[in-house]
């Protein structure tokens, strides 16, 4: 049963006007239909807008890499000194570890051998000195040197990431990418916040990697923006930069990891070392280009 919206009188089926007050019932229905269509259209537009925001940066990986190559055009030579120093530092640390490990293992085996065979075939009592009290001291020294080498490798790996990322930031801004000056700036002017942040990132990533590697890879993406933020705002502490990096990278870790591992075959080529002079600048500037765009996107959404 229908009723007049104006006076409430009962209407017969199909009536266009109210017999009591003469109200145009058809006009009222058309207004209601238009209002419903407008509401539906508004809802659709809002949903479309949300989808557009969810698309993120709206740029392909190929476009990001192209921009990075444009920034690096004619400037790869600036990176040479930095790359050479990093390669040499890694080689020295790895060489020290290998020497310490070999001597520690050899002395340990000889110590063990001297326990079961205290006398040599020539009748000497100490197996050429490896059964003497000095052998234990020598074994301890080689063990200590091996631990120092491991710590050195860890620190070089952590700080090389910071130096390369800061070099990439300088390249994007048109400044000279001098890793030695950047490292000196870390030590003299940054109040240890750069060193602390990168050492914490290395420790966190290593601990997460103990859970079958994958969590460590994901967490490395969460911390990827830390150095960018430390350079962007010198008021941020190490822990604040790490926390803010995790917030900004939320929802974009997979995109960043795909971008990072798109250089996989380039890294295979770096076994020849010479390709480092192309791959290191290319990858780091590409990643910082992505992080710079993501940061601007984040700021625009969180004014």
C-alpha positions in Angstrom: 0.0 0.0 0.0 1.3 3.5 -1.0 0.8 6.7 0.9 1.2 10.4 -0.2 4.5 11.8 1.2 2.9 15.2 1.5 -0.4 14.6 3.4 -0.3 10.8 4.2 -3.4 9.9 2.3 -3.8 6.4 0.9 -2.9 6.1 -2.8 -4.2 3.5 -5.3 -1.7 1.5 -7.3 -0.2 3.4 -10.2 -1.5 6.8 -9.1 0.6 9.8 -10.3 -1.2 12.4 -8.2 -2.7 12.4 -4.6 -6.5 12.6 -4.8 -6.6 14.5 -1.5 -3.9 17.2 -1.9 -2.9 16.8 -5.6 0.8 16.2 -4.8 2.9 14.9 -7.8 4.0 11.5 -6.6 6.0 10.7 -9.7 8.2 13.8 -9.3 9.0 12.8 -5.8 10.1 9.4 -6.9 12.3 10.8 -9.6 14.0 13.1 -7.1 14.6 10.1 -4.8 16.1 8.1 -7.7 18.4 11.0 -8.7 19.6 11.2 -5.0 20.3 7.5 -4.9 22.2 7.6 -8.2 24.3 10.6 -6.9 25.1 8.7 -3.7 26.1 5.7 -5.7 28.3 7.8 -8.0 29.9 9.5 -5.0 30.7 6.1 -3.4 32.2 4.8 -6.7 34.4 7.9 -7.0 35.6 7.6 -3.4 36.4 3.9 -4.0 38.2 4.8 -7.2 40.2 7.5 -5.4 41.2 5.0 -2.7 42.4 2.6 -5.4 44.5 5.3 -7.0 46.1 6.0 -3.7 46.8 2.3 -3.1 48.8 2.2 -6.4 51.6 4.0 -4.5 54.3 5.8 -6.5 52.8 5.1 -9.9 56.2 4.5 -11.5 57.8 1.4 -13.0 61.2 -0.1 -11.9 62.5 0.6 -15.4 61.6 4.3 -15.0 63.4 4.5 -11.7 66.5 2.8 -13.1 66.4 5.2 -16.1 66.4 8.2 -13.8 69.3 6.8 -11.8 71.3 6.3 -15.0 70.6 9.9 -16.0 71.9 11.1 -12.6 75.0 9.0 -12.9 75.7 10.0 -16.5 79.4 11.1 -16.6 79.8 10.7 -12.8 80.8 7.1 -12.3 84.4 8.2 -11.9 83.5 10.0 -8.7 82.8 6.6 -7.1 86.1 4.9 -8.0 88.1 5.9 -5.0 85.3 4.9 -2.6 84.8 1.5 -4.3 88.6 0.8 -4.3 88.8 1.6 -0.6 85.9 -0.6 0.3 87.2 -3.5 -1.8 90.6 -3.2 -0.2 89.2 -3.0 3.3 87.0 -6.1 2.8 90.0 -8.0 1.3 92.3 -7.2 4.3 89.6 -8.1 6.8 88.9 -11.4 5.0 92.6 -12.2 4.6 93.2 -11.7 8.3 90.3 -14.0 9.1 91.6 -16.7 6.8 95.1 -16.6 8.3 93.8 -16.6 11.8 91.3 -19.4 11.1 94.0 -21.6 9.4 96.5 -21.2 12.2 93.9 -21.7 14.9 92.6 -24.9 13.2 96.2 -26.2 12.5 97.4 -25.5 16.1 94.2 -27.0 17.5 94.7 -30.2 15.5 98.4 -30.4 16.5 97.4 -29.8 20.2 94.9 -32.6 19.9 97.5 -34.8 18.1 100.0 -34.2 20.9 97.5 -35.5 23.5 97.2 -38.9 21.9 100.9 -39.1 20.7 103.0 -37.2 23.3 106.2 -38.5 21.8 107.3 -38.2 18.2 109.0 -40.9 16.2 112.4 -39.3 17.0 111.9 -39.5 20.7 111.3 -35.8 21.4 108.8 -35.1 24.2 106.8 -32.2 22.8 106.1 -32.9 19.1 108.1 -30.0 17.8 106.8 -27.6 20.4 103.0 -28.1 19.9 102.7 -30.0 23.1 104.5 -27.3 25.1 102.7 -24.8 27.3 103.4 -22.1 24.7 101.2 -23.8 22.2 98.1 -23.1 24.2 99.0 -19.4 24.4 99.6 -19.4 20.6 96.2 -21.0 20.1 94.6 -18.4 22.2 96.2 -15.5 20.2 95.1 -17.0 16.9 91.6 -17.4 18.3 91.6 -13.8 19.5 92.8 -12.6 16.1 90.1 -14.6 14.4 87.4 -12.9 16.6 88.9 -9.4 15.9 88.8 -10.2 12.1 85.1 -11.3 12.4 84.2 -8.0 14.2 86.2 -6.0 11.6 84.3 -7.8 8.7 81.0 -7.0 10.5 81.8 -3.3 10.9 83.1 -2.9 7.4 79.9 -4.5 6.0 77.7 -2.2 8.2 79.5 1.0 7.5 80.0 0.3 3.7 76.2 0.3 3.3 76.0 3.7 5.0 78.9 5.2 2.9 77.5 3.9 -0.4 74.0 5.2 0.4 75.3 8.6 1.4 77.3 8.7 -1.8 74.1 7.9 -3.7 72.3 10.8 -1.9 75.1 13.2 -2.9 74.9 12.0 -6.5 71.2 12.6 -6.6 71.7 16.1 -5.2 74.4 17.0 -7.7 77.2 16.9 -5.1 80.5 15.0 -5.4 80.3 11.4 -4.1 83.5 11.1 -2.0 83.2 8.2 0.4 86.4 9.0 2.4 85.1 12.5 3.2 81.7 11.1 4.0 83.2 8.5 6.4 85.2 11.3 8.1 82.0 13.3 8.4 80.4 10.3 10.2 83.2 10.2 12.7 83.7 13.9 13.4 80.3 15.5 13.0 77.5 13.0 13.5 77.9 12.2 17.2 78.1 8.5 16.5 74.4 8.3 15.4 75.4 7.0 11.9 77.7 4.4 13.3 75.2 3.4 16.0 72.3 3.2 13.5 74.1 1.0 11.0 75.6 -1.3 13.7 72.1 -1.7 15.2 70.7 -2.5 11.7 73.4 -5.1 11.1 72.7 -6.7 14.5 69.0 -6.7 14.1 69.2 -8.1 10.5 71.6 -10.8 11.6 69.3 -11.9 14.5 66.3 -12.0 12.3 68.3 -13.9 9.7 68.7 -16.7 12.2 65.0 -17.5 11.7 65.6 -19.2 8.3 67.0 -16.2 6.5 63.8 -14.8 5.0 62.8 -12.6 8.0 66.3 -11.1 7.9 65.7 -10.1 4.2 62.3 -8.6 5.0 63.7 -6.6 7.9 66.6 -5.3 5.8 63.9 -3.7 3.6 62.2 -2.2 6.7 65.5 -0.6 7.7 66.4 0.5 4.2 65.5 4.2 4.6 67.4 4.7 7.9 70.5 6.4 6.3 68.4 8.5 4.0 66.4 9.8 7.0 69.6 10.4 9.1 70.9 12.5 6.2 67.6 14.3 5.7 67.2 15.3 9.3 70.2 15.7 11.6 67.9 15.9 14.7 66.9 12.3 14.4 68.6 9.8 16.7 69.6 6.3 15.5 66.6 4.6 17.1 64.2 7.2 15.8 65.4 6.9 12.2 65.1 3.1 12.4 61.5 3.4 13.7 60.5 6.0 11.1 62.0 3.9 8.4 59.9 0.9 9.4 56.8 3.1 9.3 57.5 4.6 5.9 58.5 1.2 4.4 55.3 -0.4 5.6 53.5 -1.7 2.5 56.4 -1.0 0.2 59.0 -3.6 1.4 58.1 -6.1 -1.4 58.4 -3.4 -4.0 61.8 -2.4 -2.6 63.0 -6.0 -2.5 62.0 -6.7 -6.0 63.9 -3.6 -7.1 66.9 -4.6 -5.1 67.0 -8.2 -6.4 66.5 -7.1 -9.9 70.3 -6.5 -9.8 70.9 -10.2 -9.0 72.6 -11.0 -12.3 74.7 -7.9 -12.1 76.0 -9.2 -8.7 77.0 -12.4 -10.4 79.2 -10.4 -12.7 80.9 -8.6 -9.8 83.0 -11.7 -9.1 85.4 -10.1 -11.6 85.5 -7.0 -9.3 85.8 -4.6 -12.3 82.1 -4.5 -12.7 81.8 -3.1 -9.2 82.6 0.3 -10.6 79.3 0.2 -12.6 77.1 -2.0 -10.4 77.6 -0.3 -7.0 76.8 3.2 -8.1 73.9 2.0 -10.3 72.2 0.0 -7.7 72.7 2.4 -4.8 71.5 5.4 -6.7 68.5 3.4 -8.0 67.5 2.4 -4.5 68.0 5.9 -3.1 65.9 7.3 -6.0 63.1 4.9 -5.0 63.4 5.9 -1.3 63.4 9.6 -2.1 60.2 9.2 -4.1 58.7 7.1 -1.3 59.6 9.7 1.3 58.0 12.5 -0.7 54.9 10.4 -1.2 54.8 9.7 2.6 55.2 13.4 3.5 52.4 14.3 1.0 50.0 11.8 2.6 50.9 12.8 6.2 51.0 16.6 6.2 
